[in-house]
Amino acid sequence: MLGQAVGAHTDATHGMTLSAVSLPYYRYIMPYGLSKFVRFAENVWDVDAAGKTDEQVAEEGLAAMENWMNELGLVMNITELGADEGMLEGLADSTLILDGGYKVPEHDDIVTIFRNSL
């Protein structure tokens, strides 16, 4: 729903908004679903877990994803879509919070995710 809020405020396409908020969102929820992020890193990005903590493996997987997204030329932040610091509260207020997932974010968490998406 983060991407939906960004799209409502910037008229960006759904795919663009998803790529712009994905990594900050994943980094926010990673501690709450760490085993799944480890599995993602190992199975999708062939991250070698030997001698690394689960956090290191998961973060290496997200770094690999970020590199791949950059190679594809995807939108990597909401600034590219026209958002700025002054819009963060409005974006958070516009975000429909759904139950479920690894952690349900609160308003301040959503502001932080958007700030990390700038």
C-alpha positions as CSV (number, residue, x, y, z in Angstrom):
1,M,0.0,0.0,0.0
2,L,3.1,2.2,0.3
3,G,3.3,2.3,-3.5
4,Q,-0.4,3.1,-3.8
5,A,0.1,6.2,-1.6
6,V,3.1,7.4,-3.6
7,G,1.2,6.9,-6.9
8,A,-1.8,8.9,-5.5
9,H,0.5,11.8,-4.7
10,T,2.8,11.7,-7.7
11,D,0.8,10.1,-10.6
12,A,3.6,7.5,-11.0
13,T,2.8,4.1,-12.2
14,H,2.3,1.2,-9.9
15,G,5.5,-0.5,-11.0
16,M,7.6,2.6,-10.5
17,T,6.3,3.2,-7.0
18,L,6.9,-0.5,-6.0
19,S,10.5,-0.4,-7.1
20,A,11.0,3.0,-5.3
21,V,9.7,1.8,-1.9
22,S,10.6,-2.0,-2.0
23,L,14.1,-2.0,-0.6
24,P,13.4,0.4,2.3
25,Y,10.3,-1.6,3.1
26,Y,12.1,-4.9,3.0
27,R,14.9,-3.6,5.2
28,Y,12.2,-2.5,7.7
29,I,10.5,-5.9,7.9
30,M,13.6,-8.0,7.5
31,P,14.2,-8.5,11.3
32,Y,10.7,-9.8,11.6
33,G,11.0,-12.4,8.8
34,L,14.7,-13.0,8.9
35,S,14.6,-16.7,8.0
36,K,12.6,-15.9,4.8
37,F,15.1,-13.2,3.8
38,V,18.0,-15.6,4.4
39,R,16.3,-18.2,2.2
40,F,15.6,-15.6,-0.4
41,A,19.3,-14.5,-0.4
42,E,20.5,-18.1,-0.7
43,N,18.0,-19.4,-3.2
44,V,17.5,-16.4,-5.4
45,W,20.9,-14.6,-5.2
46,D,23.2,-17.6,-4.4
47,V,24.5,-15.9,-1.3
48,D,27.0,-18.1,0.5
49,A,26.0,-18.2,4.2
50,A,29.3,-19.8,5.4
51,G,30.8,-17.8,8.3
52,K,28.0,-15.1,8.2
53,T,25.2,-14.2,10.5
54,D,21.6,-14.5,9.3
55,E,21.5,-10.7,9.2
56,Q,24.6,-10.5,7.0
57,V,23.2,-13.1,4.6
58,A,19.8,-11.4,4.4
59,E,21.4,-8.0,3.9
60,E,23.7,-9.4,1.2
61,G,20.6,-10.7,-0.6
62,L,19.0,-7.3,-0.5
63,A,22.2,-5.7,-1.8
64,A,22.2,-8.2,-4.7
65,M,18.6,-7.3,-5.4
66,E,19.4,-3.6,-5.3
67,N,22.3,-4.1,-7.8
68,W,20.0,-6.1,-10.1
69,M,17.3,-3.3,-9.9
70,N,20.0,-0.7,-10.7
71,E,21.2,-2.8,-13.7
72,L,17.6,-2.8,-15.0
73,G,17.3,0.9,-14.6
74,L,14.4,0.8,-12.3
75,V,13.2,3.8,-10.2
76,M,15.1,3.5,-6.9
77,N,13.6,6.3,-4.8
78,I,10.5,8.3,-4.5
79,T,12.4,11.5,-5.2
80,E,12.7,10.4,-8.8
81,L,8.9,10.3,-8.9
82,G,8.5,13.9,-7.5
83,A,8.1,13.2,-3.8
84,D,10.1,15.2,-1.3
85,E,10.6,15.5,2.5
86,G,7.6,17.8,2.9
87,M,5.3,15.1,1.5
88,L,6.2,12.4,3.9
89,E,3.4,13.0,6.5
90,G,0.8,13.2,3.8
91,L,2.1,10.0,2.1
92,A,1.9,8.2,5.5
93,D,-1.6,9.6,6.2
94,S,-2.6,8.2,2.7
95,T,-1.2,4.8,3.3
96,L,-3.9,2.1,4.1
97,I,-2.4,-0.1,6.8
98,L,-3.4,-3.7,6.4
99,D,-3.1,-6.4,9.0
100,G,-0.7,-9.2,8.2
101,G,2.8,-9.6,7.0
102,Y,5.9,-9.9,9.2
103,K,5.1,-6.7,11.0
104,V,2.2,-4.2,10.8
105,P,3.8,-0.8,10.5
106,E,2.5,2.2,12.5
107,H,2.3,5.7,11.1
108,D,5.8,6.7,12.3
109,D,7.2,3.5,10.8
110,I,5.6,4.4,7.5
111,V,7.1,7.9,7.6
112,T,10.5,6.3,8.3
113,I,10.1,3.9,5.3
114,F,9.2,6.8,3.0
115,R,12.1,8.9,4.4
116,N,14.4,6.0,3.6
117,S,12.8,5.9,0.1
118,L,13.8,9.5,-0.7
